[in-house]
């Protein structure tokens, strides 16, 4: 009887730049832990080249040269055009970070929202009032995740009109209250009632780790858990300040690994080895 052929997984991440990415370490650790053959590699593409490269990625997915692909900034919206189908969350968020081939069709998904909520699920809050900092691609996923899970969400961005636009675009996903844009410190009374503060901006990320999205002169909300999506450095200026104030914190590694686990399960059909995936970035 001939030996059974072992499938070799070809997985990749595209975005730009990618030098800081921890995704290869996470996914290659997962493949090893499940004793699967294959490799997860970086495929950086600059914004001026993404149009042509997307056609190549689509062809590789359809031919089986690629088993799956992650997309990161700044290409999460551009990649929508090569998808034959979008999941509900990708449609609602308006961005794709996960590609797979399902029944011959390229399926675009967004695992950021589920990855964000998975990391948050270990913590209970007596009330659900969140303030999201930023209005970019990551903020879209976070606001969608929170608003559709029953949180009251406010959005603050440097450009108030951008926060207002995001709130309006995701208003239909919310229950019971639609997201709203705010400016502070004008809303300091509201800030006192916040119990979740989420940074979705790159402020505080390497190579400028001294940065922070929160004004130095403004105290952090006294009852808030502080969740920073930045994962390099592990403890940002914002998280250090929160910890010094005695507030609970969550770093960006949690969301990074949880969204990777969703992708791994999509591509391989195997349960994600989360312990090995976390160990790959915490060692």
Helices and strands as residue ranges (DSSP letters): E 8-14, H 23-33, E 37-42, G 47-49, H 50-63, E 68-71, G 78-82, E 85-86, H 88-93, E 98-102, E 105-109, H 112-120, E 129-133, H 137-147, E 152-156, H 160-169, G 171-173, E 180-181, H 188-191, E 196-199, E 225-228, H 237-244, E 249-250, H 252-268, H 274-282
